[in-house]
Structure formats: C-alpha cells, structure tokens
C-alpha cells in the first residue's frame, strides 16, 4: 500500500440533527468542528437522519424532518399551485374580454 495517499482514519462523533442522538464511529471524514462526548473531544459530523430517527428502524409511521425539507417542499408546491390558479383566472378574464369585444363588434355591425 502506498504511503501518504489515504486520509487518516479517526473516531468521529456523529450527531443526528433530527433528534440529537450521538454516536462515535471510525471514519476518514475531516470535520472542522469538535465536541466533547463522554469525556473525550471528537470531531463532529452532523447527519440529517440516522438509525435512531429513521422510521424503518424506529417503527414509527411518521417521518420527523428537522431540517425543514418537507416544509420547504410544501411551501414551494403551494406557491406553484397559487401561480397556476392566478394564470387560469387571467385566461378566463381574457376569454371574457374577447367575447365582450366580439359582441360589441357584432352590435356595431348590425347598426
């Protein structure tokens, strides 16, 4: 095996951001933050979901999203839905205006 081509292997403190669960595991990650856990300082890496919060492992049916991805998606979808409703309303108004203009032109032609 070549020397100095592999990153150093070290113990890392993984923190689940959805419920705060912490566990130490070996990794080649190089995080800059450090935190003390069980009397020892470890580099910290925050994970969005782990076995402590994933519905498959916990047995719960509801997904807890601490980072707001579900909320962001819901808001984005709601905004797009509102925009499409506004566009449909404008189309209806335009069609009504066209019909009114046609009626006016027919009325003026009859005179």
N, C-alpha and C positions, 0 to 999 in steps of 0.2 A: 504494500500500500504506500502511495506517495505521501510524503510529509508536507504539512502546511497547506493542503488544498481543501481540507474538510473543516467546517466550522466547529468550534468547541462544543462538546456535549455537556450540558449542565442541568441542574434541577431548576424548574421554573414553577412559580406559583400561578396557577390558572384560577381566575375569578369569573364565575358565571354572572353576567351583568343583569340577568332577569331575576335572580333570587339571592345573589350574594354568596352562593356556595363556593368554597375554596378547596383546592386540592393541589398537591405537588406531584409533578411528573417530570421525567427527564426529556429534554428536547434540545434542538440546536438553534432555537429561536434566540434572538438577541434583543430583548426589550430593554428600553432605557429606564423605565420606572422600577422602583424597588419597594418592597413592603415587608414588614416583619410578620412572620407566621410561625407559631409555636416556638418562639424564642430565637429564630434564625431569620436573617434577611435574605429574601429571594427576589430575583427579577420577576415582575408581574406582567402577565398577558391576560387581557380581558376577552372572554369568549361570549358571544351573544346567546348561546344555548349549549347546555351540557346534559349529561345523563340525569342530573339532579332536577332539571326543569323540562326536559323533553316529554311530551305526552305519552310516547310509546313506553318509556321507562317508568314514568310516574303512575301510569294507569288512569290519569285524568283525561277527560274528553275535551277540555278547553285549553287552548294554547295561550300562554301568558307572554305578551310581547312587550318587553321593557324598553326597546329601542324605538317604538312607535312606527314600525313599518306597516302594520295593519291600519293604523290611524291615517298615516300618510296616503296609503292606497285608497282608503275610503273617501278621504277629502278630495283626492285627485279625481276619482270616479264621479263624485258628486258635482265637482266643478264642470267636468265634461258633459254630464247629463244636463246641467243647467244651461250650458252653452248651446247644446243641441236643441233644447226646448225654446230658447230665445230665437235660434235660427229658424225653427219651424214657425214660430209666431210671426217673424218678419216675412217669411214666404207667404203665409196666409194673408197678411196685410197687403203685400204686393199683388197677390191674385185678386183680392177685393178691389184694390185701386184700379187694376186693369179692367175688371168687369164694370166698374163705375164709369171709367173713361169710354168703354165701348158703348154703354148705354147712352152716355151724353152725345157721342158722335152719331149714334143711330137717331136720337131725338132731334139733333140739329139737321140731319139729312132729310128727315120727314118734313120739316118746316119748309 
